[in-house]
Amino acid sequence: MTHHALVLVYIGRRPESTGRAIAEAVGVTERATRAILDDLEEAGYIERERIGRRNRYHVDIHRPVTRIQDHDLTVGQILQILEREEPTTEQSGDAVASSAVASAVAPM
């Protein structure tokens, strides 16, 4: 997953996270995290709400992320898939995400 996707998933699960917490979880600098948050906000994936000195992030779960075959995959669907498919110590997050997305769009 890209750093942008990791930040989006992280704040989807923890909307009141600080920039520092997001940076540590994703493995990038705080400066990179702020740039990613700016990109996500500009693209319409998130909104920031200022609460005192902190931000709370709202993820647009209905926003399409990608199109696979004839299906639009939304942010909310990806978050649901990743919640169901928590990686084990033997699996990487990328492998779980790829298999989960593939199963979500597989024809029935």
N, CA, C and O atoms as a Tinker XYZ file with bonds, in Angstrom:
   432  protein
     1  N      0.844000   -1.175000    0.000000    73     2
     2  CA     0.000000    0.000000    0.000000    64     1     3
     3  C      0.892000    1.241000    0.000000    63     2     4     5
     4  O      2.000000    1.227000    0.536000    81     3
     5  N      0.394000    2.301000   -0.603000    73     3     6
     6  CA     1.139000    3.558000   -0.615000    64     5     7
     7  C      1.043000    4.229000    0.746000    63     6     8     9
     8  O      0.203000    3.866000    1.569000    81     7
     9  N      1.905000    5.205000    0.974000    73     7    10
    10  CA     1.836000    5.969000    2.225000    64     9    11
    11  C      0.496000    6.692000    2.327000    63    10    12    13
    12  O     -0.071000    6.797000    3.414000    81    11
    13  N     -0.011000    7.189000    1.206000    73    11    14
    14  CA    -1.319000    7.855000    1.215000    64    13    15
    15  C     -2.409000    6.895000    1.679000    63    14    16    17
    16  O     -3.259000    7.263000    2.489000    81    15
    17  N     -2.387000    5.674000    1.171000    73    15    18
    18  CA    -3.393000    4.679000    1.563000    64    17    19
    19  C     -3.255000    4.315000    3.031000    63    18    20    21
    20  O     -4.254000    4.173000    3.736000    81    19
    21  N     -2.017000    4.162000    3.493000    73    19    22
    22  CA    -1.803000    3.826000    4.904000    64    21    23
    23  C     -2.312000    4.930000    5.825000    63    22    24    25
    24  O     -2.923000    4.649000    6.856000    81    23
    25  N     -2.061000    6.184000    5.456000    73    23    26
    26  CA    -2.564000    7.313000    6.263000    64    25    27
    27  C     -4.087000    7.311000    6.250000    63    26    28    29
    28  O     -4.710000    7.505000    7.294000    81    27
    29  N     -4.688000    7.098000    5.104000    73    27    30
    30  CA    -6.147000    7.091000    4.994000    64    29    31
    31  C     -6.757000    5.995000    5.856000    63    30    32    33
    32  O     -7.744000    6.233000    6.553000    81    31
    33  N     -6.188000    4.813000    5.818000    73    31    34
    34  CA    -6.686000    3.702000    6.642000    64    33    35
    35  C     -6.493000    4.025000    8.118000    63    34    36    37
    36  O     -7.390000    3.787000    8.927000    81    35
    37  N     -5.334000    4.564000    8.474000    73    35    38
    38  CA    -5.049000    4.866000    9.876000    64    37    39
    39  C     -6.047000    5.878000   10.443000    63    38    40    41
    40  O     -6.597000    5.674000   11.525000    81    39
    41  N     -6.277000    6.963000    9.714000    73    39    42
    42  CA    -7.215000    7.962000   10.251000    64    41    43
    43  C     -8.663000    7.496000   10.124000    63    42    44    45
    44  O     -9.534000    7.985000   10.843000    81    43
    45  N     -8.927000    6.560000    9.220000    73    43    46
    46  CA   -10.267000    5.970000    9.161000    64    45    47
    47  C    -10.587000    5.204000   10.433000    63    46    48    49
    48  O    -11.739000    5.142000   10.859000    81    47
    49  N     -9.555000    4.621000   11.035000    73    47    50
    50  CA    -9.714000    3.864000   12.279000    64    49    51
    51  C     -9.525000    4.728000   13.520000    63    50    52    53
    52  O    -10.103000    4.451000   14.572000    81    51
    53  N     -8.708000    5.783000   13.391000    73    51    54
    54  CA    -8.375000    6.637000   14.540000    64    53    55
    55  C     -8.482000    8.108000   14.138000    63    54    56    57
    56  O     -7.460000    8.764000   13.939000    81    55
    57  N     -9.696000    8.632000   14.015000    73    55    58
    58  CA    -9.894000    9.983000   13.462000    64    57    59
    59  C     -9.334000   11.122000   14.308000    63    58    60    61
    60  O     -9.187000   12.234000   13.801000    81    59
    61  N     -9.023000   10.887000   15.554000    73    59    62
    62  CA    -8.504000   11.961000   16.407000    64    61    63
    63  C     -6.994000   11.874000   16.589000    63    62    64    65
    64  O     -6.446000   12.483000   17.508000    81    63
    65  N     -6.321000   11.127000   15.728000    73    63    66
    66  CA    -4.879000   10.943000   15.835000    64    65    67
    67  C     -4.124000   12.237000   15.570000    63    66    68    69
    68  O     -4.573000   13.093000   14.808000    81    67
    69  N     -2.983000   12.361000   16.207000    73    67    70
    70  CA    -2.097000   13.494000   15.962000    64    69    71
    71  C     -1.224000   13.194000   14.751000    63    70    72    73
    72  O     -1.084000   12.042000   14.341000    81    71
    73  N     -0.643000   14.237000   14.188000    73    71    74
    74  CA     0.292000   14.064000   13.084000    64    73    75
    75  C      1.451000   13.168000   13.471000    63    74    76    77
    76  O      1.905000   12.346000   12.674000    81    75
    77  N      1.925000   13.325000   14.684000    73    75    78
    78  CA     3.040000   12.495000   15.163000    64    77    79
    79  C      2.644000   11.022000   15.236000    63    78    80    81
    80  O      3.405000   10.153000   14.810000    81    79
    81  N      1.459000   10.738000   15.773000    73    79    82
    82  CA     1.006000    9.351000   15.881000    64    81    83
    83  C      0.832000    8.720000   14.499000    63    82    84    85
    84  O      1.191000    7.562000   14.287000    81    83
    85  N      0.282000    9.488000   13.569000    73    83    86
    86  CA     0.102000    8.984000   12.206000    64    85    87
    87  C      1.462000    8.698000   11.576000    63    86    88    89
    88  O      1.663000    7.649000   10.964000    81    87
    89  N      2.387000    9.634000   11.730000    73    87    90
    90  CA     3.730000    9.474000   11.155000    64    89    91
    91  C      4.418000    8.236000   11.698000    63    90    92    93
    92  O      5.016000    7.472000   10.939000    81    91
    93  N      4.338000    8.031000   13.006000    73    91    94
    94  CA     4.974000    6.860000   13.613000    64    93    95
    95  C      4.338000    5.560000   13.123000    63    94    96    97
    96  O      5.040000    4.586000   12.852000    81    95
    97  N      3.025000    5.549000   13.012000    73    95    98
    98  CA     2.324000    4.336000   12.587000    64    97    99
    99  C      2.628000    3.984000   11.133000    63    98   100   101
   100  O      2.756000    2.810000   10.786000    81    99
   101  N      2.740000    4.998000   10.293000    73    99   102
   102  CA     2.951000    4.782000    8.860000    64   101   103
   103  C      4.435000    4.616000    8.530000    63   102   104   105
   104  O      4.792000    3.966000    7.548000    81   103
   105  N      5.293000    5.210000    9.361000    73   103   106
   106  CA     6.727000    5.092000    9.118000    64   105   107
   107  C      7.284000    6.183000    8.227000    63   106   108   109
   108  O      8.219000    5.954000    7.460000    81   107
   109  N      6.709000    7.365000    8.330000    73   107   110
   110  CA     7.201000    8.522000    7.582000    64   109   111
   111  C      7.402000    9.680000    8.555000    63   110   112   113
   112  O      7.035000    9.582000    9.726000    81   111
   113  N      7.977000   10.765000    8.074000    73   111   114
   114  CA     8.189000   11.934000    8.929000    64   113   115
   115  C      6.872000   12.674000    9.148000    63   114   116   117
   116  O      5.903000   12.483000    8.412000    81   115
   117  N      6.859000   13.518000   10.173000    73   115   118
   118  CA     5.668000   14.343000   10.403000    64   117   119
   119  C      5.427000   15.279000    9.230000    63   118   120   121
   120  O      4.281000   15.525000    8.852000    81   119
   121  N      6.495000   15.797000    8.657000    73   119   122
   122  CA     6.363000   16.695000    7.508000    64   121   123
   123  C      5.708000   15.958000    6.332000    63   122   124   125
   124  O      4.823000   16.504000    5.672000    81   123
   125  N      6.137000   14.730000    6.074000    73   123   126
   126  CA     5.538000   13.931000    5.002000    64   125   127
   127  C      4.072000   13.638000    5.318000    63   126   128   129
   128  O      3.218000   13.664000    4.431000    81   127
   129  N      3.794000   13.361000    6.579000    73   127   130
   130  CA     2.409000   13.092000    6.985000    64   129   131
   131  C      1.530000   14.301000    6.718000    63   130   132   133
   132  O      0.421000   14.157000    6.204000    81   131
   133  N      1.999000   15.473000    7.054000    73   131   134
   134  CA     1.209000   16.694000    6.821000    64   133   135
   135  C      0.968000   16.904000    5.322000    63   134   136   137
   136  O     -0.125000   17.299000    4.915000    81   135
   137  N      1.982000   16.642000    4.516000    73   135   138
   138  CA     1.821000   16.773000    3.065000    64   137   139
   139  C      0.801000   15.758000    2.546000    63   138   140   141
   140  O     -0.019000   16.085000    1.689000    81   139
   141  N      0.849000   14.538000    3.059000    73   139   142
   142  CA    -0.111000   13.501000    2.655000    64   141   143
   143  C     -1.524000   13.904000    3.072000    63   142   144   145
   144  O     -2.465000   13.765000    2.290000    81   143
   145  N     -1.675000   14.403000    4.302000    73   143   146
   146  CA    -2.994000   14.853000    4.760000    64   145   147
   147  C     -3.516000   15.986000    3.883000    63   146   148   149
   148  O     -4.703000   16.029000    3.561000    81   147
   149  N     -2.629000   16.905000    3.495000    73   147   150
   150  CA    -3.024000   17.988000    2.585000    64   149   151
   151  C     -3.489000   17.426000    1.245000    63   150   152   153
   152  O     -4.506000   17.858000    0.703000    81   151
   153  N     -2.734000   16.453000    0.709000    73   151   154
   154  CA    -3.117000   15.815000   -0.559000    64   153   155
   155  C     -4.479000   15.144000   -0.453000    63   154   156   157
   156  O     -5.324000   15.304000   -1.335000    81   155
   157  N     -4.695000   14.393000    0.626000    73   155   158
   158  CA    -5.960000   13.681000    0.814000    64   157   159
   159  C     -7.126000   14.653000    0.960000    63   158   160   161
   160  O     -8.219000   14.406000    0.452000    81   159
   161  N     -6.883000   15.760000    1.658000    73   159   162
   162  CA    -7.938000   16.761000    1.824000    64   161   163
   163  C     -8.245000   17.443000    0.491000    63   162   164   165
   164  O     -9.409000   17.631000    0.138000    81   163
   165  N     -7.213000   17.806000   -0.235000    73   163   166
   166  CA    -7.395000   18.469000   -1.529000    64   165   167
   167  C     -8.131000   17.564000   -2.527000    63   166   168   169
   168  O     -8.921000   18.043000   -3.340000    81   167
   169  N     -7.868000   16.272000   -2.457000    73   167   170
   170  CA    -8.521000   15.309000   -3.354000    64   169   171
   171  C     -9.931000   14.945000   -2.900000    63   170   172   173
   172  O    -10.654000   14.266000   -3.629000    81   171
   173  N    -10.333000   15.385000   -1.703000    73   171   174
   174  CA   -11.694000   15.136000   -1.230000    64   173   175
   175  C    -11.886000   13.848000   -0.455000    63   174   176   177
   176  O    -13.020000   13.460000   -0.175000    81   175
   177  N    -10.787000   13.169000   -0.099000    73   175   178
   178  CA   -10.913000   11.921000    0.659000    64   177   179
   179  C    -11.164000   12.165000    2.142000    63   178   180   181
   180  O    -11.790000   11.342000    2.810000    81   179
   181  N    -10.680000   13.289000    2.657000    73   179   182
   182  CA   -10.872000   13.602000    4.076000    64   181   183
   183  C    -11.254000   15.070000    4.244000    63   182   184   185
   184  O    -11.037000   15.896000    3.357000    81   183
   185  N    -11.823000   15.366000    5.399000    73   183   186
   186  CA   -12.052000   16.741000    5.845000    64   185   187
   187  C    -11.449000   16.852000    7.233000    63   186   188   189
   188  O    -11.493000   15.910000    8.024000    81   187
   189  N    -10.886000   18.017000    7.516000    73   187   190
   190  CA   -10.335000   18.270000    8.850000    64   189   191
   191  C    -11.289000   19.164000    9.622000    63   190   192   193
   192  O    -11.820000   20.140000    9.093000    81   191
   193  N    -11.490000   18.816000   10.859000    73   191   194
   194  CA   -12.290000   19.645000   11.760000    64   193   195
   195  C    -11.375000   20.078000   12.884000    63   194   196   197
   196  O    -10.787000   19.244000   13.571000    81   195
   197  N    -11.256000   21.353000   13.069000    73   195   198
   198  CA   -10.391000   21.887000   14.120000    64   197   199
   199  C    -11.158000   21.868000   15.434000    63   198   200   201
   200  O    -12.241000   22.444000   15.535000    81   199
   201  N    -10.596000   21.202000   16.443000    73   199   202
   202  CA   -11.192000   21.143000   17.780000    64   201   203
   203  C    -10.114000   21.633000   18.745000    63   202   204   205
   204  O     -9.197000   20.894000   19.104000    81   203
   205  N    -10.244000   22.888000   19.153000    73   203   206
   206  CA    -9.202000   23.468000   20.006000    64   205   207
   207  C     -7.896000   23.525000   19.246000    63   206   208   209
   208  O     -7.813000   24.137000   18.181000    81   207
   209  N     -6.872000   22.883000   19.795000    73   207   210
   210  CA    -5.562000   22.864000   19.150000    64   209   211
   211  C     -5.343000   21.602000   18.324000    63   210   212   213
   212  O     -4.263000   21.407000   17.767000    81   211
   213  N     -6.345000   20.752000   18.241000    73   211   214
   214  CA    -6.189000   19.472000   17.548000    64   213   215
   215  C     -7.106000   19.391000   16.332000    63   214   216   217
   216  O     -8.031000   20.187000   16.172000    81   215
   217  N     -6.828000   18.427000   15.497000    73   215   218
   218  CA    -7.679000   18.141000   14.334000    64   217   219
   219  C     -8.406000   16.825000   14.553000    63   218   220   221
   220  O     -7.896000   15.908000   15.197000    81   219
   221  N     -9.585000   16.757000   14.012000    73   219   222
   222  CA   -10.314000   15.498000   13.907000    64   221   223
   223  C    -10.548000   15.312000   12.419000    63   222   224   225
   224  O    -10.941000   16.246000   11.719000    81   223
   225  N    -10.304000   14.106000   11.944000    73   223   226
   226  CA   -10.397000   13.826000   10.515000    64   225   227
   227  C    -11.671000   13.053000   10.216000    63   226   228   229
   228  O    -12.026000   12.112000   10.925000    81   227
   229  N    -12.345000   13.461000    9.164000    73   227   230
   230  CA   -13.547000   12.780000    8.695000    64   229   231
   231  C    -13.232000   12.212000    7.313000    63   230   232   233
   232  O    -12.868000   12.952000    6.400000    81   231
   233  N    -13.372000   10.909000    7.166000    73   231   234
   234  CA   -13.086000   10.233000    5.907000    64   233   235
   235  C    -14.375000   10.114000    5.108000    63   234   236   237
   236  O    -15.406000    9.702000    5.639000    81   235
   237  N    -14.316000   10.475000    3.835000    73   235   238
   238  CA   -15.469000   10.311000    2.945000    64   237   239
   239  C    -15.507000    8.856000    2.500000    63   238   240   241
   240  O    -14.850000    8.476000    1.531000    81   239
   241  N    -16.281000    8.046000    3.214000    73   239   242
   242  CA   -16.306000    6.603000    2.952000    64   241   243
   243  C    -17.004000    6.245000    1.636000    63   242   244   245
   244  O    -16.907000    5.108000    1.175000    81   243
   245  N    -17.698000    7.197000    1.039000    73   243   246
   246  CA   -18.412000    6.934000   -0.210000    64   245   247
   247  C    -17.589000    7.316000   -1.442000    63   246   248   249
   248  O    -18.006000    7.068000   -2.573000    81   247
   249  N    -16.447000    7.906000   -1.224000    73   247   250
   250  CA   -15.605000    8.348000   -2.340000    64   249   251
   251  C    -14.936000    7.143000   -3.009000    63   250   252   253
   252  O    -14.274000    6.350000   -2.340000    81   251
   253  N    -15.110000    7.007000   -4.326000    73   251   254
   254  CA   -14.439000    5.916000   -5.033000    64   253   255
   255  C    -12.924000    6.086000   -4.997000    63   254   256   257
   256  O    -12.403000    7.188000   -5.166000    81   255
   257  N    -12.237000    4.986000   -4.777000    73   255   258
   258  CA   -10.779000    5.008000   -4.743000    64   257   259
   259  C    -10.233000    4.515000   -6.067000    63   258   260   261
   260  O     -9.300000    5.094000   -6.625000    81   259
   261  N    -10.822000    3.443000   -6.562000    73   259   262
   262  CA   -10.329000    2.837000   -7.793000    64   261   263
   263  C    -11.454000    2.089000   -8.472000    63   262   264   265
   264  O    -12.497000    1.814000   -7.878000    81   263
   265  N    -11.224000    1.772000   -9.706000    73   263   266
   266  CA   -12.198000    0.983000  -10.461000    64   265   267
   267  C    -11.527000   -0.336000  -10.824000    63   266   268   269
   268  O    -10.482000   -0.347000  -11.475000    81   267
   269  N    -12.125000   -1.442000  -10.403000    73   267   270
   270  CA   -11.612000   -2.772000  -10.708000    64   269   271
   271  C    -12.697000   -3.504000  -11.491000    63   270   272   273
   272  O    -13.821000   -3.667000  -11.015000    81   271
   273  N    -12.350000   -3.933000  -12.677000    73   271   274
   274  CA   -13.304000   -4.530000  -13.609000    64   273   275
   275  C    -14.432000   -3.533000  -13.814000    63   274   276   277
   276  O    -14.171000   -2.420000  -14.271000    81   275
   277  N    -15.652000   -3.876000  -13.503000    73   275   278
   278  CA   -16.786000   -2.961000  -13.671000    64   277   279
   279  C    -17.289000   -2.411000  -12.343000    63   278   280   281
   280  O    -18.420000   -1.932000  -12.257000    81   279
   281  N    -16.457000   -2.477000  -11.308000    73   279   282
   282  CA   -16.889000   -2.078000   -9.972000    64   281   283
   283  C    -16.075000   -0.891000   -9.469000    63   282   284   285
   284  O    -14.855000   -0.850000   -9.630000    81   283
   285  N    -16.762000    0.072000   -8.860000    73   283   286
   286  CA   -16.072000    1.139000   -8.138000    64   285   287
   287  C    -15.846000    0.648000   -6.723000    63   286   288   289
   288  O    -16.761000    0.112000   -6.097000    81   287
   289  N    -14.653000    0.825000   -6.219000    73   287   290
   290  CA   -14.319000    0.448000   -4.856000    64   289   291
   291  C    -14.192000    1.732000   -4.048000    63   290   292   293
   292  O    -13.391000    2.602000   -4.390000    81   291
   293  N    -14.981000    1.859000   -2.971000    73   291   294
   294  CA   -14.976000    3.081000   -2.177000    64   293   295
   295  C    -14.031000    2.960000   -0.988000    63   294   296   297
   296  O    -13.597000    1.869000   -0.618000    81   295
   297  N    -13.730000    4.108000   -0.406000    73   295   298
   298  CA   -12.891000    4.142000    0.790000    64   297   299
   299  C    -13.520000    3.289000    1.883000    63   298   300   301
   300  O    -12.821000    2.518000    2.541000    81   299
   301  N    -14.812000    3.414000    2.084000    73   299   302
   302  CA   -15.509000    2.647000    3.118000    64   301   303
   303  C    -15.391000    1.152000    2.908000    63   302   304   305
   304  O    -15.206000    0.405000    3.869000    81   303
   305  N    -15.493000    0.704000    1.670000    73   303   306
   306  CA   -15.361000   -0.729000    1.386000    64   305   307
   307  C    -13.950000   -1.218000    1.706000    63   306   308   309
   308  O    -13.774000   -2.306000    2.255000    81   307
   309  N    -12.963000   -0.425000    1.367000    73   307   310
   310  CA   -11.581000   -0.811000    1.678000    64   309   311
   311  C    -11.381000   -0.887000    3.187000    63   310   312   313
   312  O    -10.748000   -1.822000    3.679000    81   311
   313  N    -11.911000    0.085000    3.929000    73   311   314
   314  CA   -11.791000    0.055000    5.390000    64   313   315
   315  C    -12.470000   -1.179000    5.966000    63   314   316   317
   316  O    -11.937000   -1.802000    6.885000    81   315
   317  N    -13.643000   -1.544000    5.441000    73   315   318
   318  CA   -14.334000   -2.744000    5.914000    64   317   319
   319  C    -13.536000   -4.000000    5.605000    63   318   320   321
   320  O    -13.437000   -4.893000    6.446000    81   319
   321  N    -12.972000   -4.078000    4.420000    73   319   322
   322  CA   -12.174000   -5.236000    4.036000    64   321   323
   323  C    -10.981000   -5.383000    4.971000    63   322   324   325
   324  O    -10.695000   -6.480000    5.452000    81   323
   325  N    -10.297000   -4.296000    5.222000    73   323   326
   326  CA    -9.105000   -4.357000    6.061000    64   325   327
   327  C     -9.436000   -4.664000    7.517000    63   326   328   329
   328  O     -8.621000   -5.269000    8.215000    81   327
   329  N    -10.602000   -4.265000    7.986000    73   327   330
   330  CA   -11.011000   -4.611000    9.344000    64   329   331
   331  C    -11.252000   -6.108000    9.475000    63   330   332   333
   332  O    -10.927000   -6.701000   10.503000    81   331
   333  N    -11.819000   -6.722000    8.443000    73   331   334
   334  CA   -12.084000   -8.158000    8.462000    64   333   335
   335  C    -10.811000   -8.969000    8.294000    63   334   336   337
   336  O    -10.721000  -10.095000    8.784000    81   335
   337  N     -9.845000   -8.416000    7.618000    73   335   338
   338  CA    -8.643000   -9.148000    7.240000    64   337   339
   339  C     -7.413000   -8.607000    7.961000    63   338   340   341
   340  O     -6.472000   -8.159000    7.306000    81   339
   341  N     -7.397000   -8.635000    9.282000    73   339   342
   342  CA    -6.222000   -8.183000   10.030000    64   341   343
   343  C     -5.057000   -9.122000    9.734000    63   342   344   345
   344  O     -5.220000  -10.341000    9.791000    81   343
   345  N     -3.874000   -8.569000    9.416000    73   343   346
   346  CA    -2.741000   -9.435000    9.087000    64   345   347
   347  C     -2.224000  -10.207000   10.291000    63   346   348   349
   348  O     -2.208000   -9.700000   11.412000    81   347
   349  N     -1.802000  -11.444000   10.040000    73   347   350
   350  CA    -1.148000  -12.238000   11.068000    64   349   351
   351  C      0.343000  -11.959000   10.983000    63   350   352   353
   352  O      0.776000  -11.207000   10.111000    81   351
   353  N      1.122000  -12.537000   11.852000    73   351   354
   354  CA     2.553000  -12.295000   11.817000    64   353   355
   355  C      3.189000  -12.860000   10.559000    63   354   356   357
   356  O      4.258000  -12.400000   10.158000    81   355
   357  N      2.561000  -13.849000    9.923000    73   355   358
   358  CA     3.112000  -14.430000    8.707000    64   357   359
   359  C      2.730000  -13.656000    7.460000    63   358   360   361
   360  O      3.350000  -13.846000    6.414000    81   359
   361  N      1.722000  -12.781000    7.537000    73   359   362
   362  CA     1.233000  -12.075000    6.368000    64   361   363
   363  C      1.620000  -10.610000    6.435000    63   362   364   365
   364  O      1.599000  -10.005000    7.507000    81   363
   365  N      1.970000  -10.045000    5.303000    73   363   366
   366  CA     2.207000   -8.607000    5.263000    64   365   367
   367  C      0.875000   -7.911000    5.024000    63   366   368   369
   368  O     -0.063000   -8.520000    4.509000    81   367
   369  N      0.788000   -6.650000    5.392000    73   367   370
   370  CA    -0.433000   -5.879000    5.169000    64   369   371
   371  C     -0.764000   -5.771000    3.698000    63   370   372   373
   372  O     -1.939000   -5.789000    3.330000    81   371
   373  N      0.268000   -5.656000    2.826000    73   371   374
   374  CA     0.026000   -5.551000    1.391000    64   373   375
   375  C     -0.604000   -6.817000    0.843000    63   374   376   377
   376  O     -1.524000   -6.747000    0.028000    81   375
   377  N     -0.125000   -7.967000    1.277000    73   375   378
   378  CA    -0.658000   -9.240000    0.784000    64   377   379
   379  C     -2.104000   -9.402000    1.210000    63   378   380   381
   380  O     -2.935000   -9.839000    0.415000    81   379
   381  N     -2.418000   -9.060000    2.447000    73   379   382
   382  CA    -3.789000   -9.167000    2.943000    64   381   383
   383  C     -4.691000   -8.213000    2.189000    63   382   384   385
   384  O     -5.791000   -8.587000    1.782000    81   383
   385  N     -4.238000   -6.981000    1.996000    73   383   386
   386  CA    -5.048000   -5.987000    1.296000    64   385   387
   387  C     -5.312000   -6.431000   -0.137000    63   386   388   389
   388  O     -6.438000   -6.311000   -0.620000    81   387
   389  N     -4.296000   -6.939000   -0.823000    73   387   390
   390  CA    -4.470000   -7.370000   -2.204000    64   389   391
   391  C     -5.453000   -8.522000   -2.310000    63   390   392   393
   392  O     -6.325000   -8.508000   -3.179000    81   391
   393  N     -5.329000   -9.518000   -1.445000    73   391   394
   394  CA    -6.246000  -10.664000   -1.516000    64   393   395
   395  C     -7.651000  -10.260000   -1.104000    63   394   396   397
   396  O     -8.625000  -10.757000   -1.670000    81   395
   397  N     -7.774000   -9.367000   -0.128000    73   395   398
   398  CA    -9.094000   -8.932000    0.326000    64   397   399
   399  C     -9.798000   -8.122000   -0.759000    63   398   400   401
   400  O    -10.996000   -8.301000   -0.979000    81   399
   401  N     -9.080000   -7.243000   -1.433000    73   399   402
   402  CA    -9.674000   -6.447000   -2.495000    64   401   403
   403  C    -10.080000   -7.363000   -3.640000    63   402   404   405
   404  O    -11.158000   -7.200000   -4.212000    81   403
   405  N     -9.231000   -8.321000   -3.977000    73   403   406
   406  CA    -9.548000   -9.242000   -5.061000    64   405   407
   407  C    -10.815000  -10.033000   -4.748000    63   406   408   409
   408  O    -11.651000  -10.233000   -5.629000    81   407
   409  N    -10.967000  -10.482000   -3.505000    73   407   410
   410  CA   -12.167000  -11.246000   -3.147000    64   409   411
   411  C    -13.400000  -10.361000   -3.114000    63   410   412   413
   412  O    -14.506000  -10.840000   -3.367000    81   411
   413  N    -13.237000   -9.083000   -2.810000    73   411   414
   414  CA   -14.377000   -8.169000   -2.734000    64   413   415
   415  C    -14.960000   -7.879000   -4.106000    63   414   416   417
   416  O    -16.159000   -7.623000   -4.217000    81   415
   417  N    -14.152000   -7.912000   -5.146000    73   415   418
   418  CA   -14.651000   -7.584000   -6.466000    64   417   419
   419  C    -14.807000   -8.805000   -7.365000    63   418   420   421
   420  O    -15.151000   -8.676000   -8.540000    81   419
   421  N    -14.555000   -9.986000   -6.814000    73   419   422
   422  CA   -14.688000  -11.210000   -7.608000    64   421   423
   423  C    -16.148000  -11.416000   -7.976000    63   422   424   425
   424  O    -17.036000  -11.179000   -7.157000    81   423
   425  N    -16.403000  -11.861000   -9.214000    73   423   426
   426  CA   -17.803000  -12.092000   -9.611000    64   425   427
   427  C    -18.416000  -13.228000   -8.804000    63   426   428   429
   428  O    -17.743000  -14.198000   -8.456000    81   427
   429  N    -19.688000  -13.089000   -8.519000    73   427   430
   430  CA   -20.378000  -14.106000   -7.734000    64   429   431
   431  C    -21.016000  -15.125000   -8.617000    63   430   432
   432  O    -21.644000  -16.062000   -8.124000    81   431
